[in-house]
Amino acid sequence: MTVHVTTSTVNGSGGVMRPVLALVAQGGKRTTLADRVYEYRAGQYLVASLDLPVLGRITEASPAEPFVAMGLPLRKSVITELLLETGGGVVGDGLDSGLGTADADEELLDAVVRLLRLIDRPDDFAVLAPGVEREIHWRLMNGPHGAAIRRIGMDDSRVALVGKATQWIAQHFDRTIRIADLADEVGVSVATLNRHFRAVTAMSPLQYQKQLRLQQARLRLIAAPEDVAAVGYAVGYESPSQFSREYRRMFGEPPGRDVSRISEVVVEVGA
């Protein structure tokens, strides 16, 4: 579990979001997945049901009213255990997106508050936190995005299928990927893979790979900003011009300028 507090809004940052509950206590945030935009504020939450490359931005924060949010990883083992104990499956056969937002009801908020109160009591946390986390998973499984949460614990579910595909892409993001090879890897036809992948992630497998490449390139450039072309080659691009063009399309600025801006923000925050 993590708690995030900041007093200022910041330009968009990117990364791979793991299966998680992200609940906002104060302020607001915007998360973008491909062409889908998710806005959530105090009393609302976002859930991710598999690994997804996203862009995030804090939209509401100030010294007087900081942005405050908590994050709790969603554990497949807990969800599977609850499904086995209750005999519950997925209601309906619709394909949920890998991300979703909703208002937190009183039961979910109560469980989150109890978990947060345990942080300052390590002995109690070790004994009581697992039970409260289990309750939070159960609340989510029966909430507005319960079908997507339940699918995390089902090995034969569509979310699980797409999850296997995203893990394989992550292991080969810097190589040329054939969709037929990916479909064979997860055991479905190309048409089935493309249909389920786009429904869950809002993009095709190759678009997903491109986002991973650019996210990884941004991280590497922060560490070595002077070598833009080498970083482009390292993440799988054959042309520096193509790398710069696609980087700018995703992050709004060319690689060198974007990394300089990020470095300036880090210096200001650390000053």
C-alpha positions in Angstrom: 0.0 0.0 0.0 1.2 3.5 -0.8 0.1 7.0 0.1 0.8 9.9 -2.3 0.7 13.5 -1.2 1.6 16.5 -3.3 0.9 20.3 -3.1 1.2 21.1 -6.8 -0.2 20.0 -10.1 2.4 18.6 -12.5 2.7 17.9 -16.2 1.8 14.4 -17.3 4.0 11.5 -16.3 3.9 8.1 -17.8 4.4 4.5 -16.6 3.0 1.1 -16.5 0.1 0.8 -14.1 -0.1 -2.6 -12.4 -3.4 -4.0 -11.2 -4.3 -1.5 -8.4 -7.0 0.4 -6.5 -6.2 4.1 -6.5 -8.5 6.1 -4.3 -8.4 9.9 -4.0 -9.0 11.4 -0.6 -8.4 15.1 -1.7 -7.7 16.8 -5.0 -8.1 15.3 -8.5 -6.2 13.3 -11.1 -6.5 12.5 -14.8 -5.3 9.1 -16.2 -5.1 8.5 -20.0 -5.1 5.1 -21.7 -4.7 5.5 -25.4 -7.7 7.6 -26.4 -9.6 7.0 -23.1 -9.5 9.7 -20.4 -10.4 8.9 -16.8 -11.0 11.8 -14.3 -11.4 11.0 -10.6 -11.5 13.3 -7.5 -12.0 13.1 -3.8 -14.3 10.1 -2.9 -13.7 8.4 -6.2 -11.4 5.6 -7.3 -9.7 4.1 -10.3 -9.1 0.4 -10.7 -6.7 -1.3 -13.2 -7.2 -5.0 -13.9 -3.9 -5.7 -15.7 -0.6 -4.0 -16.6 -1.3 -0.9 -18.8 0.9 1.9 -20.1 -0.8 5.1 -19.0 -0.2 8.9 -18.7 -1.2 10.5 -15.4 -1.5 14.1 -14.3 -2.5 15.6 -10.9 -5.2 18.2 -11.8 -6.2 19.5 -8.4 -3.6 20.3 -5.7 -2.4 23.3 -3.7 -0.5 24.0 -0.5 -3.8 24.7 1.2 -5.4 21.5 -0.1 -2.8 19.0 -1.2 -3.6 16.1 -3.5 -3.9 13.0 -1.3 -4.4 9.4 -2.6 -3.8 5.8 -1.6 -2.8 2.9 -3.8 -3.4 -0.8 -3.0 -2.1 -3.5 -5.3 -4.9 -5.9 -6.4 -3.7 -9.5 -5.7 -4.8 -12.3 -8.0 -4.4 -14.9 -5.2 -6.8 -13.0 -2.9 -9.4 -12.7 -5.7 -9.1 -16.3 -6.7 -9.5 -17.4 -3.0 -12.7 -15.3 -2.7 -14.1 -16.7 -5.9 -13.5 -20.3 -4.7 -15.0 -19.6 -1.3 -18.1 -18.0 -2.6 -18.6 -19.9 -5.8 -18.8 -16.6 -7.6 -18.1 -16.0 -11.2 -18.5 -13.1 -13.6 -22.0 -11.9 -14.1 -22.6 -11.1 -17.8 -20.3 -11.7 -20.7 -19.4 -8.1 -21.6 -15.8 -7.1 -22.1 -14.8 -4.5 -19.5 -12.0 -2.1 -20.0 -8.8 -2.6 -18.2 -9.4 0.7 -16.4 -12.5 2.1 -14.7 -13.5 4.8 -12.3 -16.4 5.0 -9.8 -17.6 6.6 -6.6 -16.5 4.9 -3.4 -19.4 3.7 -1.3 -19.4 3.9 2.5 -18.4 0.3 3.0 -15.3 0.6 0.8 -14.3 4.0 2.4 -14.7 2.5 5.8 -12.4 -0.4 5.0 -9.8 1.9 3.4 -9.8 4.2 6.5 -9.3 1.3 8.8 -6.4 0.1 6.7 -4.8 3.5 6.8 -5.2 3.8 10.6 -3.1 0.6 11.0 -0.1 2.1 9.3 1.1 3.8 12.6 0.6 0.5 14.5 3.1 -2.0 13.0 2.1 -4.9 15.3 -1.6 -4.5 14.6 -0.9 -3.9 10.9 0.9 -7.3 10.5 -2.0 -9.1 12.0 -5.1 -7.1 10.9 -4.1 -5.6 7.5 -4.4 -8.8 5.5 -8.0 -9.2 6.6 -8.9 -5.6 5.8 -7.2 -5.9 2.4 -9.3 -9.0 1.7 -12.4 -7.0 2.6 -11.4 -4.2 0.2 -10.9 -6.8 -2.6 -14.4 -8.2 -1.8 -16.0 -4.8 -1.9 -14.4 -4.1 -5.3 -15.5 -7.5 -6.6 -19.1 -6.5 -5.8 -18.8 -2.9 -7.0 -19.4 -1.1 -10.3 -16.3 -2.8 -11.9 -16.7 -6.1 -10.2 -16.7 -8.2 -13.4 -13.3 -6.9 -14.4 -11.9 -7.4 -10.8 -13.3 -11.0 -10.7 -11.7 -11.8 -14.0 -8.2 -11.1 -12.5 -8.7 -14.3 -10.5 -9.9 -16.5 -13.4 -7.2 -18.1 -15.5 -9.5 -18.7 -18.4 -11.0 -15.2 -18.5 -10.5 -12.6 -21.2 -8.7 -10.3 -18.9 -6.3 -13.1 -18.0 -5.8 -13.8 -21.7 -4.9 -10.2 -22.4 -2.7 -10.1 -19.3 -0.7 -13.0 -20.6 -0.3 -11.2 -23.9 0.8 -7.9 -22.3 3.4 -9.8 -20.2 4.8 -11.4 -23.3 4.9 -8.0 -25.1 6.7 -6.5 -22.1 9.4 -9.2 -22.4 9.9 -8.5 -26.1 9.0 -4.8 -26.4 12.3 -4.0 -28.1 11.9 -6.6 -30.9 9.8 -6.9 -34.0 6.6 -8.7 -32.9 4.5 -10.9 -35.2 0.8 -10.9 -34.0 0.5 -14.6 -35.1 3.4 -15.5 -32.7 1.7 -13.6 -29.9 -1.6 -15.3 -30.6 0.1 -18.7 -30.6 1.7 -17.8 -27.3 -1.6 -17.2 -25.5 -3.5 -20.0 -27.4 -6.1 -18.1 -29.5 -6.6 -16.9 -33.0 -5.3 -13.6 -34.3 -8.8 -12.3 -34.7 -9.8 -13.3 -31.1 -6.6 -11.8 -29.7 -7.1 -8.5 -31.5 -10.8 -8.2 -30.4 -10.2 -8.9 -26.8 -6.9 -6.9 -26.6 -8.5 -3.8 -28.0 -11.6 -4.1 -25.8 -9.6 -4.4 -22.6 -6.7 -2.0 -23.4 -8.2 0.4 -25.9 -5.3 -0.3 -28.3 -3.9 -3.0 -30.6 -1.0 -5.2 -29.4 1.4 -3.2 -31.6 0.1 0.1 -30.3 0.6 -1.3 -26.8 4.2 -2.3 -27.7 4.8 1.2 -29.0 3.6 2.8 -25.7 5.9 0.5 -23.7 8.9 1.4 -25.9 8.3 5.1 -25.5 7.7 4.8 -21.7 11.0 2.9 -21.4 12.8 5.4 -23.6 11.6 8.3 -21.4 13.0 6.5 -18.3 16.3 5.9 -20.0 16.6 9.4 -21.3 16.2 10.8 -17.8 19.2 8.8 -16.8 21.2 9.6 -20.0 19.7 12.7 -21.6 22.6 13.3 -24.0 22.2 10.2 -26.1 18.7 10.4 -27.7 19.6 8.3 -30.8 21.1 5.5 -28.8 18.1 5.3 -26.6 15.8 5.1 -29.6 17.8 2.2 -31.0 17.9 0.5 -27.6 14.1 0.3 -27.3 13.7 -1.0 -30.9 13.5 2.0 -33.2 15.5 1.8 -36.5 15.3 5.5 -37.3 16.1 8.4 -34.9 13.6 10.6 -36.8 10.8 8.1 -36.4 11.7 7.8 -32.7 11.6 11.6 -32.2 8.3 11.9 -34.1 6.5 9.2 -32.2 8.0 10.4 -28.9 6.6 13.9 -29.5 3.3 12.6 -30.5 2.9 10.8 -27.2 4.5 13.2 -24.8 3.9 16.5 -26.6 7.6 17.5 -27.0 10.7 16.2 -28.7 12.8 13.8 -26.4 15.5 16.4 -25.5 13.1 19.1 -24.6 10.8 16.8 -22.7 13.6 15.4 -20.6 15.0 18.9 -19.9 11.6 20.0 -18.6 11.3 17.0 -16.4 14.8 17.6 -15.0 13.9 21.3 -14.2 10.8 20.1 -12.4 12.9 17.7 -10.3 15.4 20.4 -9.4 12.6 22.8 -8.4 10.9 20.2 -6.2 14.2 19.3 -4.6 15.3 22.9 -4.0 
